[in-house]
């Protein structure tokens, strides 16, 4: 089976690529390297023990994507490509709407021309906005608090409408909660460009001395210590869910939606204290005001994924998950920076 991964050189895409290859799949990666570099593809090949067919393209470019499908007999697509920084989406909403929605619509059009009818979409818990019920299951209402979330919401709706018009097409929407951690080898991990938007890379960059301190946004939420509670899932567990979702569709099952999380919440302060223990570093944290739109608690109910896909997270211990992230970041304090310079 041959699977196309758009954005496959990114954080979640790269880990999924490795797991797919280890499961016996052939993969094709299309990525513009705006948040990654060619070294990632080399390491995917090293870990997956196979050659990867790689296209450095923008998925928004129809001709470039057409070439990918023309040159490969694609069985299924996993769509990771897209911009993903919440703060940046607030500052540059038009860029986010244009990029993320164009990529989705362009991909669907090219898939239709080539009779590829199996798609896994990388969605997000942001589509639940500020939830009224926790843990959150797939029946909870969807609403968003930032443009990034709305691009996921709108992409989901586009896909549902296209499925309704084309009965042959089947799509699985995977709504991630908070992916963290890194591959056990320490060869691939999260490498955000610029100042991190997510808690874990921020923590580890402070731990390695790249950043002076991290901000804790809000200390007066209705939670055990006043800081936000989030559900953290190891990135390789997340990757395994994609393999099961592909299998689910290839077996002829109907379109579906699945939440992916551990079902356990930790406060920001708990994560920071655990990271201090794991790394042995002081990790200076400074309390700041709340960020607009941040829910107090986001915890997933992933029972549906467990019951239908047979998926179960293997990494539930927070120390273990943070240790895997630290193994990557401590050995790659500049990410893939030095390699990127060589490529240029």
Beta strands, then each sheet from edge to edge (+ up, - down):
strand 1: 2-6
strand 2: 26-30
strand 3: 53-55
strand 4: 76-79
strand 5: 118-124
strand 6: 170-176
strand 7: 178-180
strand 8: 214-217
strand 9: 229-234
strand 10: 256-260
strand 11: 265-267
strand 12: 285-288
strand 13: 297-298
sheet 1: 3+ 2+ 1+ 4+ 5+ 6+ 10+
sheet 2: 7+ 9+ 11-
sheet 3: 7+ 9+ 13+
sheet 4: 8+ 12+
end
